[in-house]
Amino acid sequence: MDYKVPKYVQIKTDIINAIKSGKLKPGDKVDSESVLKKKYNVSSITVRKAFNDLINENYLVGVQGVGTFVAKEPINRRLTSISFSDELLQQGYKIDMQVDKIEEVTDERIAEKLGLAPDQTLICVKRVRLVNNEPVAYQCSFMDSQMLSLEQAQKIHEHKSFYKTLAEYNIIPVGATENYSIKTVNDSHIAKLMKIKKGTDTFFVKRTTFDETGKVIEYAETYFNKNWYSVTVEVKFG
């Protein structure tokens, strides 16, 4: 007896084959629900079943109000380097950054994290981190203005790296602690620069960096696009 393949399985198979053959590439938009309904002569329920399976199996990513796209291979950090840029370069990624703003500010909450007086002025460097020309993160780094001046911070335009800029002034981080959580991007400016919709959930990383004496030299907050970013932690026993 001939076995008839369910239509949703046929849709899934065709999309997977198109991805594996390179016809559909990471980031490409796939045919809409209405197009697939006509193409396969099926109901909306059948198309949604295929899409849901493909999303759950990490082949596709759905963006509400925009469409369904071929999933991009996420960046997998193994936390082998204190520098985000250096680690990704080691993995063969092309990296870049887009400076959003460099300014002198006062912020009692941030000053406390740096161990400074509440009214101490801080240097804030805001930038977008690009990997293979795609924005994957929005990062804000804060430092004591007595350690790094506003003029010195401008060197980041030349170095395209925050830590290379610090190294020019003999500020050398040797370690860091990071706290990961989920946070919604409610700032429309940040969302636009990250090319995500306002209200999107992201990985939110709070990072405290210190020098060889244990002194905190930087506090940073970063929104990572959760569709692009993952972390692997190696745990050894014994």
C-alpha positions in Angstrom: 0.0 0.0 0.0 1.4 3.4 -0.9 2.1 5.7 2.0 1.0 9.3 1.4 3.3 11.8 3.0 1.4 14.4 5.0 1.5 17.9 3.4 3.1 19.6 6.4 6.0 17.1 6.2 6.3 17.8 2.5 6.5 21.5 3.2 9.1 20.9 5.9 11.2 18.6 3.7 11.2 21.1 0.8 12.3 24.0 3.0 15.0 21.9 4.7 16.3 20.7 1.3 16.4 24.3 0.1 18.4 25.4 3.1 20.9 22.5 2.8 21.4 23.0 -0.9 22.1 26.7 -0.4 19.0 27.9 -2.3 17.8 29.4 1.0 20.6 31.1 2.9 20.7 32.2 6.6 18.7 35.4 7.0 16.6 34.8 3.8 12.9 35.3 4.1 10.8 32.1 3.3 7.5 32.1 1.4 4.6 33.5 3.4 1.8 31.4 4.7 -0.5 32.6 2.0 2.0 31.7 -0.8 2.6 28.2 0.6 -1.2 27.6 1.1 -1.7 28.1 -2.7 1.5 26.3 -3.7 0.6 23.1 -1.8 -3.2 23.5 -1.8 -3.4 23.2 2.0 -4.9 25.1 5.0 -3.3 27.7 7.2 -3.2 25.1 10.0 -1.0 22.8 7.8 1.5 25.6 7.0 1.6 26.8 10.6 2.4 23.2 11.7 5.3 23.0 9.3 6.6 26.4 10.3 6.3 25.6 14.1 8.2 22.4 13.6 10.9 24.1 11.6 11.2 26.9 14.2 11.4 24.4 17.1 14.1 22.5 15.1 16.1 25.7 14.7 15.8 25.8 10.9 13.6 29.0 10.9 13.0 32.1 13.0 9.6 33.9 13.1 9.5 37.6 13.5 6.1 38.9 14.5 4.6 41.2 11.9 7.6 40.8 9.6 7.8 37.2 8.4 9.6 33.9 8.8 13.4 33.6 8.0 16.1 31.0 7.7 17.8 30.9 11.1 21.3 32.2 11.3 24.0 30.2 12.9 24.5 31.6 16.4 27.8 32.9 17.8 28.9 30.5 20.4 31.1 32.1 23.0 33.2 29.7 25.0 34.5 32.5 27.3 38.1 31.7 26.4 39.2 35.3 26.2 38.4 38.5 28.1 37.9 40.2 24.8 34.7 39.5 22.8 36.5 40.6 19.6 39.6 38.4 20.1 37.5 35.3 20.8 35.4 35.8 17.7 38.5 36.5 15.5 39.9 33.2 16.7 36.8 31.5 15.5 37.1 33.0 12.1 34.4 35.7 12.3 34.7 39.1 10.7 34.2 41.7 13.4 33.6 45.5 13.4 31.9 48.1 15.5 29.8 51.2 15.0 30.3 53.9 17.7 27.0 55.3 18.8 28.1 57.9 21.4 31.0 58.7 23.6 30.1 61.1 26.5 31.0 62.2 30.0 28.2 61.4 32.4 27.3 61.1 36.1 25.3 58.1 37.2 25.1 57.2 40.9 24.2 53.5 40.1 27.1 53.0 37.8 29.6 54.9 40.1 28.7 52.5 42.9 29.6 49.5 40.7 33.0 51.1 39.9 33.6 51.9 43.6 33.5 55.6 43.0 31.8 58.6 44.7 28.2 59.1 43.5 29.1 62.5 41.8 32.3 61.2 40.1 32.2 61.8 36.3 32.3 58.8 34.1 33.2 58.1 30.5 30.5 56.2 28.7 31.2 54.5 25.4 28.2 53.2 23.5 28.6 51.1 20.4 27.1 48.4 18.2 29.1 45.2 17.9 29.0 43.8 14.3 29.8 40.2 13.3 30.0 39.3 9.6 28.4 42.8 9.0 25.4 42.0 11.2 24.6 43.9 14.4 24.6 41.3 17.2 25.0 43.5 20.3 24.6 47.0 21.8 27.2 47.7 24.4 27.7 50.5 27.0 31.0 50.6 28.8 31.7 52.9 31.8 35.0 54.0 33.3 36.3 56.6 35.7 37.0 59.8 33.8 40.2 60.2 35.9 41.4 56.9 34.4 40.3 57.5 30.8 39.5 61.0 29.6 36.9 61.9 27.0 39.6 62.8 24.5 41.4 59.5 25.1 38.2 57.5 24.6 37.8 58.9 21.1 40.7 56.6 20.1 38.1 53.8 19.8 37.2 55.2 16.4 40.8 54.5 15.3 41.3 51.1 17.0 37.8 49.7 16.5 38.3 48.0 19.9 37.7 49.3 23.4 40.4 47.2 25.0 43.0 48.2 22.4 42.2 51.8 23.2 42.7 51.0 26.9 46.0 49.3 26.2 47.3 52.5 24.5 47.1 54.1 27.9 48.5 51.1 29.8 45.1 50.1 31.2 45.2 46.3 31.1 42.2 44.2 32.2 43.1 40.7 33.4 39.7 39.3 34.4 36.0 39.9 34.5 32.8 38.6 36.0 29.6 38.4 33.9 26.0 38.2 34.9 23.4 36.9 32.3 19.7 37.5 32.3 16.9 38.3 29.9 15.9 41.9 29.3 13.5 43.5 26.9 14.8 46.3 24.6 12.3 49.2 25.2 14.6 51.9 23.8 13.6 52.5 20.2 17.0 53.9 19.3 18.9 50.8 20.6 16.3 48.5 18.8 16.8 50.3 15.5 20.6 50.0 15.7 20.3 46.3 16.6 17.8 45.8 13.7 15.2 44.3 16.1 11.7 45.4 17.0 11.2 47.4 20.2 10.0 45.1 22.9 12.2 42.2 21.8 13.8 40.1 24.5 17.6 39.9 24.5 20.4 38.3 26.5 21.4 41.1 28.9 25.0 40.9 30.2 26.4 42.9 33.1 30.2 42.8 33.1 32.7 44.0 35.7 36.3 44.1 34.5 39.3 44.4 36.9 43.1 44.8 36.6 45.9 42.7 38.2 45.5 44.5 41.5 41.8 43.5 41.7 40.6 47.1 41.0 37.5 47.5 39.0 38.3 49.4 35.9 35.2 49.0 33.7 31.5 48.2 34.1 29.6 47.3 31.0 26.0 46.5 30.1 25.3 44.7 26.8 22.1 43.6 24.9 22.8 40.5 22.8 20.5 39.5 20.0 19.3 36.1 21.3 18.9 34.7 17.8 22.7 35.3 17.3 24.3 34.5 20.6 24.9 31.6 22.9 27.4 30.7 25.6 29.1 27.4 26.3 30.6 26.9 29.8 33.0 24.0 30.3 32.7 22.3 33.7 35.4 19.9 34.9 35.0 17.5 37.7 37.7 16.1 39.9 
